Each structure stands twice: as C-alpha cells, then as structure tokens.
Amino acid sequence: MVEGYLPKDLDDALKVLNEKDVIIYAGGTDLMVRNKNAASLLPKFDKNLLYVGHLKELKEINVLEDSLEIGSACTLSSLLRSEKTPESLKESIRQIASPAIRNMGTIGGNICNASPAGDTLPILYALDAKLKLVSENSSREVHIEDFILGPRKIILERTEILKSIIIPKAGLNKLYYEKVGARKASAISKLSFIGLAEVKEGRVKDIRIAIGSVAPKVVRVREAEDFIKEKNLEDIKSQMGEIYKIYSKEIVPIDDQRSTAVYRKTVALRLIQYFLNTKI
C-alpha cells in the first residue's frame, strides 16, 4: 500500500526525506503519466509519495541584488503572471501544453523530469541558471548543466530536494525563441531553440544559444559562443560556415515518433543561422 506524506513546512519535508525513501512531487503532470495504470485505476507507484506543491518556501519569487530566485514549486501559470519572470522564460512557458497543465505543472518538476524536450530547459541553460539543492543537513548550488546527466537522470541525492532556481542578472538585449512542433502548444516539441545576445555598437558582447531535443541533453556550445563573441555582425555572417561546423559536432539528434534526426539537425542549424543573421 502506497502512503502519502503532507509536510507542514520545508523542514518537515526534509525530515521525511532523511528518514524515508519517497517520490517527491508537486504538480505531478509528468509523474502521473509515467506511472499511469489501466483506465479508471489509480496510477501505480513503487514508493511512497511526498507532496511539496503547497510549501510556501518553494513558491516564492525573490529579486536579489544580482540574481532572481524562483521557488521550485512555482507553477508555470504563476510564472507567466509574475512581473519578475524574465521574458525569455515566459516565451517558453506560453507554449507549454494547455492552461490546465500550466496551472498544475511546476518549473522544478520540468527540470527534475530531465527530458531533452523539456520546454524550460534551453532557456535556463542559456540564462546560466543555478539550482539550490537542500537536505536536512546540507545545502549546495549546482549549474543546471551539471545537474542533468541525461534523459531522466539527475544528480539529486535521495535526501535532497530542489529548493529554488537562481538566475543571474545579465545585460542581454536580443531574444529569439522558437518551438518547433506539430502545434505551438499541447504538443511535445520536435526541437526548441533559444538565442540571447548582448549587442553594442554592432559588436556581439555576449551570445548564448541553447537547443533542446537534439541530443541527450540540451545543447549549449561554449566553443561556438566564444568564437562569436567580440565579432561584428558582418564578420559573423561571413564566418557562418565555421560556426556551423562547431555546432554540427554537438547536434546529434535521434529518430523518434515525433521527428527524424535529419529534420531536427537541419532545422537546428538553420535556426542558428536565422538568429545570427537576422535577430541580432
């Protein structure tokens, strides 16, 4: 018989985690699908459940001096409504599923689900997000790129919970987001693309490109970004072939029921070109 735990606060939740081997959940939009049972039957779970979606310590959005801290149990809808949420993150959330799913689904769940098609992940990669992981006896911060090891694989320890997402402030003045799917929303993406840049007097001071669903993890290629930085826009256009080569090595998609590897790679490279040629 599966039991459920409803902690009164975060400390209580961490105590349960320290003593019990449980599944943490908040919105449950991915969890319920993964554990679905036959029609009209309850989902099947092999562990007890710890619900944290009501904990106020996980639902806060705080503007700090040099960063923004978002609680992991903030729903996608609440992030859309908040004036504190970066526009780049809102761009991806608007195209996630339906309003009902956005009302339940949380940003922490989207991260911990660790799907290459996770809609918020490319944006968080591009924003250099860090994750605060806490247990009853410790606290640590890790980059999101280090937190996700592969599809459905994360470094979260059994006694830890993802408390918040920390997004450093940056002077990025160019934004381009594209979700490629059967529909704009209510569909898992074939791939997703985010391009961010800081351009001053025709020269690229900062550039960040992240692409989802084209490798086991979100693709962000620092080598390519370093190659582009400090170049003027005309030089970037003239060296697009070299940029293609750098990205092409890292973009290694698969064939699946939603798309083909060839399509994904072709579209990803064209979106890079489109962003660099027309959006910065």
NUNU-956447 format. One record per residue: residue in three letters; x, y, z of N, C-alpha, C, O, CB in turn. Coordinates in steps of 0.02 Angstrom, whole numbers, plus 50000, padded with zeros to 5 digits. Each point is the difference from the previous one (the first is absolute). Last residue first. Glycine has a CB too. Layout:
residues N
ALAXYZXYZXYZXYZXYZ/...
***
This chain:
residues 280
ILE510015198148279500455003650044500295006149963500405003850028499894985550034/LYS498164994849838499705001750064500475003750048499795002150054499494988049932/THR501185000549783499435004649997499745002550067499615004850002500094989449895/ASN502234990450058499975004349941499475005450004500075005349971500344985249963/LEU499954992650238500615003949992499965005049943500305005450003500344985050044/PHE497544994549992500105004350058500605004649990499955006050013499554985150060/TYR500084992749762499475005150000500095004950059499945006049991499284985849954/GLN502214989250042500155004849946499505005850001500195005849994500304984949936/ILE499104991650217500615003550020500175005449949500145005750018500284983950040/LEU497844996149887499795004850051500605003950028499945006050014499104986550015/ARG501364990149818499695005849966499755005250050500025006049986499644986549920/LEU501244987250175500535004049969499715006249964500305005350001500394984249985/ALA497784995150110500415003150052500535004549970500105005650023499704984550051/VAL498874996849781499635005750027500425003650054500015006150002498904988049974/THR501994986149930499935005149949499675006350027500235005549989499704985649924/LYS500194989850226500665003249991499975005649949500295005350011500264983850019/ARG497484998250008500195003850060500675003649990500075005950018499304985950052/TYR499864993549759499595006150005500235004350059500095006049992498934987849957/VAL502004985350027500205004549945499625006550004500285005449994499984984849933/ALA499174992350222500645003150017500215005149948500245005450016500094984250045/THR497065005749969500594996349980500635003850020499985006050011499384988849893/SER498065004450218500395003049946500594995549982500104994750030499565016850008/ARG498574982850122499825007049987500375002949940499755004649968500034996650152/GLN500524976349974499335000649973499815007149981499525001049963500174989250105/ASP502895004549924499494997450045499325001349970499955002049942500784999850159/ASP502205000149855499344999049971499524997750055500194995750040500315001449846/ILE501655018550176499794993249984499355000249960499655005049998500914990650106/PRO501695022949935499324997850017499874992849980500424996749968499205015050018/VAL502435005650052499974992949981499324997150018499944996050046501315002849972/ILE500455024249983499294998749985499934993049973500154998849941499635013550036/GLU502364997050070499644999050063499264998549990499674997450045501135010350008/LYS500774997149767500304994550038499594998350062500004994350023501125009249936/SER498325015149902499814993749969500274994050038499694994750002500285011049888/TYR500585017450163499364997650026499834993049975499704996050036499915015949971/ILE502364998349912500064999250072499354997150029500014995450040500805014249964/LYS499254995949766500424994250015500044998750075499964994250023500705008049874/TYR498215017350024499634993849985500404993950021499724995350030499715010549874/ILE501645014850104499534999450056499594993649992499884996450048500075016249964/GLU501474993349812500394997650058499554999050061500094995350038500925010749918/GLY498015003349852500204993249987500394997050057499904994250019500135008549861/MET499325020350118499464995550020500194992749988499784995650037499405013449936/GLN501975013749998500314994050030499474994850022500134995950045500835011249992/SER498495014549866500514997349954500324993550026500294996249961499925015550001/LYS498205000350171499684997549939500504996749953499854994949969499295014050042/ILE501685001950181499624994050019499684996949938500034994049991499755010850124/ASP501305015949863500484994550007499654993550017500194994649976500685013650061/GLU497845011449956500214998049932500504994250002499974995549958499845016250003/LEU499444998450243499484996149968500194997649930499824994549980499355011950086/ASN502754997350117499465004249976499524995749958500174994449982500585015950019/LYS500744980350212499995001049927499455004949982499505000650035500954987849945/GLU499985003250244500435005649981500055001049924500365004449978500274993650126/LYS498454978249968500065006050042500535004849974500534998049975499124995250123/ILE499914984549808499585005549976500125006550038499965005449971499184986149996/PHE501974988150093500215001749932499625006149974500275004149963499994983850016/ASP499155002650229500645003650006500255002249931500305005349994499974988150109/GLU497814993249903499855006550029500645004250006499995006049986499034989150076/ALA501184982549869499705004149947499855007150026500115004849964499394984949985/GLU501314994650205500515001249950499745004649945500345004649978500174984250046/ARG498025003150144500415005750022500545001749948500165005849991499624991150129/VAL497794990849861500704998949979500415006250016499985004949964499654987249944/ARG497994993650157500275006750003500754999549990500344996850039498745007450038/VAL498604978749918500645001849969500125007550009499625004249976500264986549939/VAL498664989550230499975006449964500695001849974500504999250036498535004650036/LYS500754970749962499905005850043499905006149955500144999949941500554995050153/PRO499504984849797499744997550064499885005550051499564999450043501054990149934/ALA499165018549776500534996150032499724997350065499455002050020501495005149927/VAL497775007449921500474998349946500614996150027500494999249964499145011249974/SER498425000550184499784994349959500464998449942499784997149951499075005950081/GLY501385021950067499744993950031499784994949949499815001749944499845005150153/ILE502155015749928499534996349957499804993650035500424996250024500095008749871/ALA500795021550135499864993450029499444996749961499525003349980500855000650135/ILE501495018849893499544996149959499924993250033500494996750016499855009449877/ARG500765020450149499824993650031499474996649956499475002849987500805001750130/ILE501635018049905499574996049957499874993450034500464996950027499995008649868/ASP500725021650131499814993750032499524996349954499585003249967500575001750150/LYS500905014649806500354999750064499864993550037500424997550037499525015049969/VAL500004997249728499694995350046500434999550063500564997549998498934996049906/ARG500165027949918500464994750020499674995750054499675002550045501335004849928/GLY498095013449927500134995249946500474994450017500194996249955499605013049970/GLU499515007550237500355003349944500214995049947500565000349974499845008650105/LYS498774977850110500135007150010500405002649941500534997449983499445001350142/VAL498504978549974500325003149943500075007550014499515003450016500024987949904/GLU499864983350197500115007050017500415003149944500574998049989499374999850137/ALA498334979249888500625003549984500005007050030499475003050013500624990449881/LEU498574980050072500055006150038500665003449983500504996649988498794998750106/GLY498934983249820500605004049987499965006550039499515003749996500604991349889/ILE498694978550098500035006650031500665003349982500534997050007498724999250089/PHE499004981349830500605004149989499935006550038499485003249998500704991649889/SER498804977450078499885006950022500665003749999500534997150011498494999350061/LEU499644980149811500595003150029499815007050022499505002849978501284990549948/LYS497604991050036500494996449959500695002650018500494996250004498675002249902/SER498825003250277500375003149945500424995149961500274995250027499765015250040/ILE497564985250055500714999750018500405002649941499854998349942499964991850136/ALA497685018549968500384995049964500725000150025500285005350014498974995749885/SER498995015050160499674993550007500344994649959499694995049981499245010850039/ALA501565018149886499934997750069499654993250000499804997549947500165014450096/LYS500664997649752500385004550042499974998050074500485001050037499295008149881/ARG500064971849897499615005950015500425004550045500514997850026498374996049963/ALA502174988149922499404999049959499525005850009499635001949954500514985650055/GLY502345019250040499594994350018499414999449954499905004149955500454997050163/VAL501885015149968499794996649939499634993750019500284995450030500715009249905/LYS499705020550178499834993050014499744997049936499525002549970500205000050152/GLU501855020349949499604996349951499894992950025500484996450016499965010749889/TYR500605020050159499804993350023499564996849947499585003249970500495000450151/TYR501725018849932499634996449949499864992950025500464996350017500075010649890/LEU500565019450172499674993850018499644997049940499645003549964500225000750154/LYS501985016749985499724996749941499734993250021500324996250037500495009849886/ASN500375008950227499495004349969499704997149936499615003349966500985006350083/LEU500844985250204499844997249934499435004049969499465000750030500924987850006/GLY501125012250181499795005549957499844997749929500235003049952500475004550116/ALA499054979650185500455001049943499725005449955499405001349999500974986650006/LYS499384997450255499805005649957500525000849944500594998950011498835006850086/PRO500084970150021500395006250005499735005549954499754998549946501264994650084/ILE497674986150090500165002649934500395006550007499725004950023499254989649927/ILE500194982050196500315006650005500245002149931500414996749968499955001150152/ILE497794984450009500385001149939500275007250003499615004750009499694986949922/SER499874989650275499895006049958500465000149940500494996349996499145009850105/LYS500024974650053499665005450034499845005849953499445002550000501134994250106/LEU499864975749880500155006149963499595005650031499395000149994500864993549898/ILE500564984850252499455002749960500255006149963500435003750025498714992050058/GLU501964980250051499985007049978499365001849965499644995749974501595004050016/THR499604978350092499785004150056499945007449982499845004150043500704987850033/ARG500224991449766499364997650026499735004650055499395000750006500954987649967/GLU501235022849841500074994550047499324998250030499535004049999501654999650027/LEU499445007849728499665001050064500084993850044499834994549980499355013449965/ILE501594996649820500474998650055499685000950069500354999650050500575003949875/ILE497924987949830500225006050034500434998250061500014994250021498945011949941/LYS499634983849802500554998650046500255006650029500225004549963500114985149972/ARG497995006549884499744997650064500544998250051499884996150046499154999749891/PRO502025008749838499274999350004499794996750066500184994350014499775004849861/GLY502345011950155499724997049939499264999350008499725002550049501354991349929/LEU500305017750182500514995649971499784997049934500434998149959499954999350156/ILE499115025450050499694995249954500554996049966500425002849966498575004850016/PHE501705008950170499464996550035499694994549957499844994750026499935015850039/ASP501885005149855500304994650039499484995850036500114994250015500905012950000/GLU498345012049859500354995549953500324994150036500064994649971500155015249954/ILE498775007850198499504995549971500334995149951499774994349994499355014650020/HIS502285000850191499765002449936499514994949971500094994050009500995012349971/VAL499224996050286500314996949942499725003249937499425002249998500744986950064/GLU500015013150232499775002849937500384996849942500614999450004499095011550052/ARG499584982150220500505001149947499675003049939499394999449991501304991050052/SER499015000850240499735004149946500565001049948500585001050019498605004950059/SER500064977350160500465003349953499635004249949499394999549992501414991150023/ASN498234994750162500655001750028500465003849953500575001450018499314988550050/GLU497865002549881499935001850070500675002550028500005003950048499084987649965/SER500715012449732499804994250039499945002250073500085006050015500494985849904/VAL499535020449813500065000050073499794993250028499574996649971500215015850032/LEU500995003049759499794993550025500114999850075500545001550024499744992949866/LYS499545024249893500164999250071499694993450024499394999249999500665013550018/LEU500834996649730499474996850039500234999350072500564997750013499034996149885/LYS500975023349872500254995450051499404997350040499485003250005501635003150002/ALA499245005749730499654998850063500384995250045500314995249976498615006949965/ASP501425010549833500514998050049499704998650069500285001950051500555004949886/LEU498044998449847500025005250053500524998450054500055003650050498754998849927/ALA500754982549842500255006349971500065005550051500425004449993499064992349900/TYR499594982450173500704999049980500295006749975500555001950021499224986049949/LEU497965011950075500384999950062500744998849987500435002850035498554993150026/ILE499555003049756500035006950025500425000350064500405004550008498474997949942/PRO500704976349954500475004149960500065007150026500555002950000499174990149902/LEU498694992650212500714998550010500475004149956500485002750026499174985850005/THR497835010549982500355005550034500764998950002500375004750015498614997050054/ASP499524982049827499955006649967500385005550035500255004549967498654992049994/GLY501614976550011499725004550050500025007249977500535002649982499844989550107/ALA500454986949802499495004249970499685004750051499515003349984500274987749933/PRO501874992750141500335004349950499515004949967500195005149972500634985850008/SER498775000250271499884997949932500385004549952500005006150010498864989350021/ALA500905003750227500624999249961499884997049931500374995549979500245003350127/ASN498125006550112499794994949952500554998649950500054994549973498765009250040/CYS501415013850144500174993450028499754994349956500264994550004499695010550109/ILE499565017849823500724998950005500164992950021500404996649967499765015550061/ASN497604994849967500255000049932500754998749997500254996749955498845011250014/GLY499874994850242499834993649969500264999549929500234994749979498775004850094/GLY501245020950040500444995050029499864993149971500474996149989499595010650115/ILE498545011149837500655000749967500494994850027500414997449963499385014950019/THR497584981950018500465004650033500675000349963500174995449963499285002250147/GLY497694995849847500714998649991500445005350030499835005950001499884988149895/MET497875008350101500244994850046500764999049997500334999350051498564995149937/ASN499945021349871499765001550067500264995150052500065001750059498915003249890/ARG501464991949819500415005550027499785001950071500415002350040499775001949842/ILE498544979850001500664997250018500445005450029500364998850049499534992849859/ALA498025015450014499914995450057500664997050022500144999550060498714997949899/PRO501075016549845499955003750063499934995450061500275001550053499225007949883/SER501744979149862499375003650006499995004050064500424998950044498994992349889/ALA502935001549938499374996450012499395004650001499955004749961500714986950103/ILE501485021649914499984993550033499294997750008499605003150036501464999550025/GLN499805018949851499884994749950500024993050031500044995049964500465012449950/ARG499885013050212499385001349962499834994249953499414998949985500835013350022/ILE501834988350113499434997750040499355000949962499554995850006501085007050098/SER501435005449804499954992749997499374997550036499674995449977501585003850017/GLU499225023950010499914998049930499914992449995499584997649962501115012250000/LYS499885000350247499295000449983499864997649929499494996949987500395012650093/LEU502354992649990499684994250032499254999949985499724994749989501155005550102/SER500365018349834500234994049963499684993750029499834995449963501255010350011/GLU498575015350133499594999149940500214993849961499574996749970500275015750024/PRO500494989450275500315002349938499574998449939499694994849997501445003750056/THR497825005550194500244994749958500325002849936499705004249967499414988250078/LYS499735020650128500714998650014500304995049952500614999749992499165002850127/GLU497895004349891500405005049966500754998850010500415003049964498665005350051/SER498914972649990500455004150039500395004949957500274998349948499824992450134/ARG498364992049837499675005950027500485004950034499865005950004499124987150012/LEU501764986049895499755004149945499695006550026500075005349969499724984349965/LEU500904994350221500585003349970499795004349941500305005349989500424985250048/SER497654996350067500205005550045500605003749973500065006050009499494987650089/SER499704987249785499535005649994500205005950044499945005749979499164986149994/LEU502124988150042500155003449938499545006049990500215005249974500204984049976/THR500105003250300499684997249941500185004149938500205005850006498854989950065/CYS502445000350156499615005149963499684996749939500354996849960500415012650081/ALA500774979950118499304998149995499565005649971499394999550001500794993150097/SER502215009949941499914994349955499274997949991499834997049950501294999350083/GLY499805029350015499864993950037499814994349953499655001149950499995005850147/ILE501965014449847499324997449987499924993550038500394995449992499575010149893/GLU501725018050100499924993350028499284997949996499555003250026501424998850051/LEU500935016349803499304998750014499954992850025500284995549970499325012849941/SER502565011050092499674994149971499264999950017499755004150039501334989749970/ASP500605022050076500314998249937499674994049966500284997149954500785007550091/GLU498045005650158500425005449972500274998349931500015004349956500304998950161/LEU497434984749943500595001350040500435005249965499845002349945500134986050102/VAL497355002349953500495003849962500585001750047499905003750049499215001049873/ASN498994974550086500355005450034500515003349954500424996649970499414997650140/ILE497914988149916500425002949947500335006250030499655004950015499614990649889/GLU499474980250201500175007150001500425001949939500374995949973499585004050152/LYS499204978049960499555003549953500155007549995499615003749971499524987950056/LEU501804990950125500164997949931499605003849948500054998549941500234990350103/GLU499435014150193500725001149990500224998249929500525002249977499664995450144/LYS497584998449957500115007049981500745001449988500175004449961498834998950105/LEU499624973349896500475003150047500195007149978500265001049946500184987650082/HIS498104994149862499675005150041500495003950044499805004850033499194988149967/GLY501584988149853499745005549959499685005650039499895005449972499934986349942/VAL501244985950144500315006350021499725006149964500255005650009500794987950016/TYR498644977650045499735005849963500295006550027499985001250060498954992449917/LEU501764979150012500075006050041499775006049959500315001849950500664993250115/LEU498744975849934500005006649968500065005650051499704999750054499614995649853/ASN501454976350065499555004850030500115006949969500515001349969499474992050139/LYS500614985649740500235003250061499455004350029499515001549966501684998549992/ASP498594988349835500394995050037500305002950065500364996550035499894997949856/PHE497415010549947500635002650025500364994650040499684995950034499845015849970/LYS498284993049808500394995150038500675003250020500365002549958499084987849981/PRO497965020950010500684998849975500374995150046499844999450059500185012149891/LEU497324986150041500495004950024500704998549971500154994349984499185007150122/LEU498424992049757500394997850058500505005350020500235003949958499624984150006/SER498665013149841499595000250061500374997550062499704999750054499314998849875/ALA502114994149845499455004950006499624999150064499844994450020500075006049856/ALA502574990950133499444998849954499445005150014499985003050054500314984749940/ASN501965021850083499754993250005499444999149949499875004449959500434995050164/LYS502005018349918499294998849986499844992550002500434995749986499545014749944/ASN502115004050110499784994550043499264998249988499674997250044501175006350041/ARG500315014249796500504994750002499764993850039500224994549987500665014350005/VAL497765010750002500034996949934500484994150000499864994749972499865016449974/MET500125002250247499394996049991500004996549932499764994349995499635013650080/LEU502395007149977500024994050042499404995549988500074994049994500565012550092/ASP499565015249813500424995049967499974993450038499984994649970500785014449987/THR498025008850133499784999449931500414995049959499744996749956499875015050050/GLY500444996750238499874993149981499824999049927499794994549982499855003950132/GLY500955020750057499435000149954499804993049977499414998549992500945012749971/ALA501304988250203499655006350012499385000349957499444999550025501645006350004/TYR500784974250086499625002849943499645006450022499875001150059499974987449893/ILE502094989850118499795007050010499575002249940500174998749943500885003850126/ILE499494972550044499985003849937499735006950017499465000850027500364988749902/VAL501574993650248499355002149972500105003349932500555001749980498994999850136/ASP501614985750113500155000049928499345001349963499594995449994501404996550021/LYS499725016250247499624995649955500255000549928500265005249979498744996150096/GLU501935011550112499804993850032499684994949953500024994050013499825012550090/ASN500915015849836500574997150035499844993150028500454995850009499935015850020/LEU497945001549865500494997649951500594996650034500274995249974499385014149950/VAL498735001150213499724994049968500504997049951500114994049999498725010650013/LYS501745015850083500034994750051499734993549971500294994650011499585013950081/LEU499955010849779500694997650001500104994550052500404995449990499995015949971/ALA497514999650028500114996049939500704997149999500094994249981499115013149958/ASP500275007550234499644993750010500104995449939500084994050007499065011950065/ASP501705015949915500394996050049499684993250011500354995050005500025015650051/LEU498475005049809500584997049966500424995850048500244994749981499785015049940/ASP497434992250145500475005049975500604996449969500034993949999499595014650089/LYS498494979249984499735006650017500455005749976499765005549990499694989350110/PRO500204979849783500385003850051499695006850012499695003049956501344990950010/LEU498114982149942499835007049988500345004250053499715001350053499174995649896/TYR501204976549930500215004550054499845007149979500145002149944500784990050093/GLY498224980749898500165006849980500175004250061499714999250054499534999749847/GLU500774972950015499805005250047500205006849973500455000649958499684991550138/VAL499314981449802500395006249995499725005150049499405001150004500874996649875/MET499684974450125499585006050000500445006350000500425000750044498664993050018/
***
